[in-house]
Amino acid sequence: MDCIQNILNIKERVKDIARENGTDAEKITLIAAVKTQTTAVVRSLSGVIGDAGENRVQEFLEHYDEKLPFKWHFIGRLQTNKVKYLIGKNVLIHSLDRVELAREIDRLSMKNGVVTECLAEVNIGGEESKGGVSAEEFGGFIDALEGFGGIAVSGIMSVLPRGNLSETEGYYAELRELFERAKKIKRKNFDCKYLSAGMSNDYETAIKYGANMIRLGTAIFGERVY
């Protein structure tokens, strides 16, 4: 499977979807989710796509090279004891989902003299198997992060439940409503610019409902081989 051609095809499809929904395709970030891919494959994406996402810290460290022209996105569940491996690197952490994690990101960021950009993860479907705060908890969570000077929260991330189109659109409608409300929140370390939602199975719906970051693995690389 030609992952380079797949990326080019997806970019054209994103343009079509954006046009259909009256949005600007240039403001939609396509993130290649490179989980399980080899370093050679990751390197081959240089110049074709500007953003790469990793689910696991160990694989992130294997793939990360500051000489490569990627903006990196950490999109998996993050353990506090692994935070140290991300601080100071060109990475946006999508999975900030608890104050304990924020405290550690803040501590190490302040120690290293950097501000780490994060997204607040929201569990819009209330699934026990996934991280993230509920939509109801979101405002209080953002309030709790205000004292952390080493963190800049620039939006929302969510992994939606799998379901039929009607169910999926219902969750996306809730997520869009939360995103619109969040844009109005004024905090010194919170500026809600990004909605990271949509994967290979639902990215078209995600864009329709306002997502401006989409995280695609299978659509680019085919089914993963573990």
Summary of the structure (lengths in Angstrom):
residues: 226
radius of gyration: 16.8
end to end distance: 16.8
largest distance: 47.3
contacts: 709
relative contact order: 0.15
helix: 39%
strand: 20%
